[in-house]
């Protein structure tokens, strides 16, 4: 990683801008306001700025306009380094560690990380997980430390997170406030193809729901049965294991309103994992393509988390 961090795009803001232009404007320079392509000219007195020539626009823009980087005073090379470090760290990187490495304030770094997480989150899912005879695992877990390990017993309740894993493919996670058949049923029906082979644990929520899918198998965790033939939810368990190590060992605490953004970060890295042939650089490039069309303001960072 140290050799990769010596790349000029992480050391020079102009090199970083040129790199971002090549990747975001591969099909043509696009105005960040009207989204018109190839109808702009460079502004000689402002490096990296362009004049949109569309008659209904005529605004000046740069590659960061209309992205999560817009109006930031932090050099663009710092943004790219932040994105790379987050994409390369399997269990995440704390804002304190990041601010020491980037040499900027903790407050600015914390907000930068949230903007990168927003870029990692898909604007919308392409369709349901699974398909004909494809396996989708469903499991839930509780996120948060033990009250006995804290100085005050007045601690927030643990957060409930549901994971849907297309075996050999993507994961989708959702925070929910209560586990019952109605909520879980609606969530699974909305995100999993009915042609799929559903695998769950022995919760009484799933037997009726499982009948709506092509096949359904459950393992009985209450008697320490974790695998029966090909039936298991171990991929969900593995995801939760990484996420909990990130929360407990790296972030230590995440507030309830920011849980969706942290889940987006871990989902993104899982869905672009090295097992699928995606290396650190390619993962960062994929994350940075998600910066377009998203804004996350400093005063209300939770708005995007609840969108």
VENUR-V224527 format. One record per residue. N is the residue number from 0. RES is the residue in one letter. D_LAST is the distance of its C-alpha to the last C-alpha in Angstrom with 1 decimal. Layout:
n=N res=RES d_last=D_LAST
n=N res=RES d_last=D_LAST
//
This chain:
n=0 res=X d_last=34.1
n=1 res=X d_last=36.4
n=2 res=X d_last=37.9
n=3 res=X d_last=34.6
n=4 res=X d_last=33.6
n=5 res=X d_last=36.8
n=6 res=X d_last=35.4
n=7 res=X d_last=35.8
n=8 res=X d_last=32.2
n=9 res=X d_last=31.5
n=10 res=X d_last=34.4
n=11 res=X d_last=34.4
n=12 res=X d_last=31.7
n=13 res=X d_last=33.4
n=14 res=X d_last=33.7
n=15 res=X d_last=30.0
n=16 res=X d_last=29.2
n=17 res=X d_last=31.6
n=18 res=X d_last=30.1
n=19 res=X d_last=26.6
n=20 res=X d_last=28.1
n=21 res=X d_last=29.9
n=22 res=X d_last=26.9
n=23 res=X d_last=24.4
n=24 res=X d_last=27.1
n=25 res=X d_last=29.1
n=26 res=X d_last=29.3
n=27 res=X d_last=30.0
n=28 res=X d_last=29.0
n=29 res=X d_last=25.9
n=30 res=X d_last=25.2
n=31 res=X d_last=21.9
n=32 res=X d_last=21.9
n=33 res=X d_last=23.3
n=34 res=X d_last=22.9
n=35 res=X d_last=26.7
n=36 res=X d_last=28.5
n=37 res=X d_last=32.0
n=38 res=X d_last=32.7
n=39 res=X d_last=32.8
n=40 res=X d_last=35.5
n=41 res=X d_last=35.6
n=42 res=X d_last=36.3
n=43 res=X d_last=39.5
n=44 res=X d_last=39.0
n=45 res=X d_last=35.4
n=46 res=X d_last=35.1
n=47 res=X d_last=31.9
n=48 res=X d_last=31.1
n=49 res=X d_last=31.6
n=50 res=X d_last=32.4
n=51 res=X d_last=30.6
n=52 res=X d_last=33.5
n=53 res=X d_last=31.6
n=54 res=X d_last=33.2
n=55 res=X d_last=30.0
n=56 res=X d_last=28.4
n=57 res=X d_last=31.0
n=58 res=X d_last=28.7
n=59 res=X d_last=29.2
n=60 res=X d_last=26.7
n=61 res=X d_last=26.6
n=62 res=X d_last=24.8
n=63 res=X d_last=22.1
n=64 res=X d_last=21.2
n=65 res=X d_last=17.8
n=66 res=X d_last=16.8
n=67 res=X d_last=15.3
n=68 res=X d_last=19.1
n=69 res=X d_last=19.6
n=70 res=X d_last=21.7
n=71 res=X d_last=22.3
n=72 res=X d_last=25.9
n=73 res=X d_last=25.9
n=74 res=X d_last=28.1
n=75 res=X d_last=26.5
n=76 res=X d_last=28.7
n=77 res=X d_last=27.1
n=78 res=X d_last=23.7
n=79 res=X d_last=25.1
n=80 res=X d_last=26.9
n=81 res=X d_last=23.9
n=82 res=X d_last=22.0
n=83 res=X d_last=25.3
n=84 res=X d_last=25.8
n=85 res=X d_last=22.4
n=86 res=X d_last=22.9
n=87 res=X d_last=26.5
n=88 res=X d_last=26.0
n=89 res=X d_last=25.6
n=90 res=X d_last=24.7
n=91 res=X d_last=22.8
n=92 res=X d_last=24.3
n=93 res=X d_last=24.1
n=94 res=X d_last=23.3
n=95 res=X d_last=26.9
n=96 res=X d_last=28.4
n=97 res=X d_last=26.5
n=98 res=X d_last=27.5
n=99 res=X d_last=31.1
n=100 res=X d_last=31.1
n=101 res=X d_last=29.5
n=102 res=X d_last=31.5
n=103 res=X d_last=28.9
n=104 res=X d_last=27.7
n=105 res=X d_last=25.7
n=106 res=X d_last=23.2
n=107 res=X d_last=22.6
n=108 res=X d_last=22.5
n=109 res=X d_last=19.9
n=110 res=X d_last=17.5
n=111 res=X d_last=18.7
n=112 res=X d_last=17.9
n=113 res=X d_last=14.2
n=114 res=X d_last=14.1
n=115 res=X d_last=15.9
n=116 res=X d_last=13.6
n=117 res=X d_last=10.7
n=118 res=X d_last=13.5
n=119 res=X d_last=14.3
n=120 res=X d_last=11.0
n=121 res=X d_last=11.7
n=122 res=X d_last=9.9
n=123 res=X d_last=11.0
n=124 res=X d_last=13.7
n=125 res=X d_last=17.2
n=126 res=X d_last=18.4
n=127 res=X d_last=19.4
n=128 res=X d_last=21.1
n=129 res=X d_last=24.8
n=130 res=X d_last=27.3
n=131 res=X d_last=31.0
n=132 res=X d_last=32.4
n=133 res=X d_last=29.6
n=134 res=X d_last=28.8
n=135 res=X d_last=25.4
n=136 res=X d_last=25.4
n=137 res=X d_last=23.3
n=138 res=X d_last=23.4
n=139 res=X d_last=21.8
n=140 res=X d_last=22.4
n=141 res=X d_last=22.2
n=142 res=X d_last=21.1
n=143 res=X d_last=22.9
n=144 res=X d_last=26.4
n=145 res=X d_last=29.4
n=146 res=X d_last=30.2
n=147 res=X d_last=33.8
n=148 res=X d_last=32.9
n=149 res=X d_last=31.6
n=150 res=X d_last=33.7
n=151 res=X d_last=32.1
n=152 res=X d_last=31.6
n=153 res=X d_last=29.0
n=154 res=X d_last=26.1
n=155 res=X d_last=22.7
n=156 res=X d_last=22.5
n=157 res=X d_last=21.7
n=158 res=X d_last=18.2
n=159 res=X d_last=18.3
n=160 res=X d_last=17.0
n=161 res=X d_last=17.8
n=162 res=X d_last=18.9
n=163 res=X d_last=19.8
n=164 res=X d_last=22.2
n=165 res=X d_last=24.0
n=166 res=X d_last=27.4
n=167 res=X d_last=28.2
n=168 res=X d_last=24.8
n=169 res=X d_last=21.2
n=170 res=X d_last=19.2
n=171 res=X d_last=15.8
n=172 res=X d_last=14.7
n=173 res=X d_last=12.6
n=174 res=X d_last=12.9
n=175 res=X d_last=14.2
n=176 res=X d_last=16.1
n=177 res=X d_last=19.2
n=178 res=X d_last=21.1
n=179 res=X d_last=22.9
n=180 res=X d_last=23.9
n=181 res=X d_last=21.6
n=182 res=X d_last=18.3
n=183 res=X d_last=19.6
n=184 res=X d_last=21.2
n=185 res=X d_last=18.2
n=186 res=X d_last=16.2
n=187 res=X d_last=19.3
n=188 res=X d_last=20.3
n=189 res=X d_last=17.0
n=190 res=X d_last=17.2
n=191 res=X d_last=21.0
n=192 res=X d_last=23.7
n=193 res=X d_last=26.3
n=194 res=X d_last=29.0
n=195 res=X d_last=28.1
n=196 res=X d_last=30.1
n=197 res=X d_last=28.1
n=198 res=X d_last=29.1
n=199 res=X d_last=28.2
n=200 res=X d_last=29.9
n=201 res=X d_last=32.1
n=202 res=X d_last=29.6
n=203 res=X d_last=30.6
n=204 res=X d_last=27.2
n=205 res=X d_last=27.9
n=206 res=X d_last=31.4
n=207 res=X d_last=30.5
n=208 res=X d_last=27.2
n=209 res=X d_last=29.2
n=210 res=X d_last=31.6
n=211 res=X d_last=29.0
n=212 res=X d_last=29.1
n=213 res=X d_last=32.0
n=214 res=X d_last=33.0
n=215 res=X d_last=31.9
n=216 res=X d_last=33.4
n=217 res=X d_last=32.9
n=218 res=X d_last=34.4
n=219 res=X d_last=35.7
n=220 res=X d_last=34.5
n=221 res=X d_last=36.4
n=222 res=X d_last=39.6
n=223 res=X d_last=38.4
n=224 res=X d_last=38.1
n=225 res=X d_last=35.5
n=226 res=X d_last=36.9
n=227 res=X d_last=38.9
n=228 res=X d_last=39.9
n=229 res=X d_last=36.8
n=230 res=X d_last=34.6
n=231 res=X d_last=32.4
n=232 res=X d_last=28.8
n=233 res=X d_last=29.9
n=234 res=X d_last=27.3
n=235 res=X d_last=24.6
n=236 res=X d_last=26.8
n=237 res=X d_last=27.2
n=238 res=X d_last=23.5
n=239 res=X d_last=23.2
n=240 res=X d_last=26.4
n=241 res=X d_last=25.1
n=242 res=X d_last=21.8
n=243 res=X d_last=23.8
n=244 res=X d_last=26.3
n=245 res=X d_last=23.7
n=246 res=X d_last=22.3
n=247 res=X d_last=25.8
n=248 res=X d_last=27.8
n=249 res=X d_last=25.7
n=250 res=X d_last=22.9
n=251 res=X d_last=24.8
n=252 res=X d_last=21.9
n=253 res=X d_last=18.1
n=254 res=X d_last=16.5
n=255 res=X d_last=14.3
n=256 res=X d_last=11.2
n=257 res=X d_last=11.6
n=258 res=X d_last=12.5
n=259 res=X d_last=9.6
n=260 res=X d_last=10.6
n=261 res=X d_last=14.2
n=262 res=X d_last=13.9
n=263 res=X d_last=12.6
n=264 res=X d_last=15.8
n=265 res=X d_last=18.1
n=266 res=X d_last=16.9
n=267 res=X d_last=17.5
n=268 res=X d_last=20.9
n=269 res=X d_last=21.9
n=270 res=X d_last=21.1
n=271 res=X d_last=23.1
n=272 res=X d_last=25.8
n=273 res=X d_last=29.4
n=274 res=X d_last=30.6
n=275 res=X d_last=29.1
n=276 res=X d_last=31.0
n=277 res=X d_last=28.3
n=278 res=X d_last=29.7
n=279 res=X d_last=28.2
n=280 res=X d_last=28.6
n=281 res=X d_last=27.2
n=282 res=X d_last=24.2
n=283 res=X d_last=23.6
n=284 res=X d_last=24.2
n=285 res=X d_last=21.6
n=286 res=X d_last=19.0
n=287 res=X d_last=20.0
n=288 res=X d_last=19.6
n=289 res=X d_last=15.9
n=290 res=X d_last=15.9
n=291 res=X d_last=16.3
n=292 res=X d_last=14.0
n=293 res=X d_last=11.5
n=294 res=X d_last=11.8
n=295 res=X d_last=11.2
n=296 res=X d_last=13.4
n=297 res=X d_last=15.8
n=298 res=X d_last=15.6
n=299 res=X d_last=12.0
n=300 res=X d_last=10.9
n=301 res=X d_last=8.7
n=302 res=X d_last=6.2
n=303 res=X d_last=5.1
n=304 res=X d_last=5.7
n=305 res=X d_last=3.8
n=306 res=X d_last=0.0
//
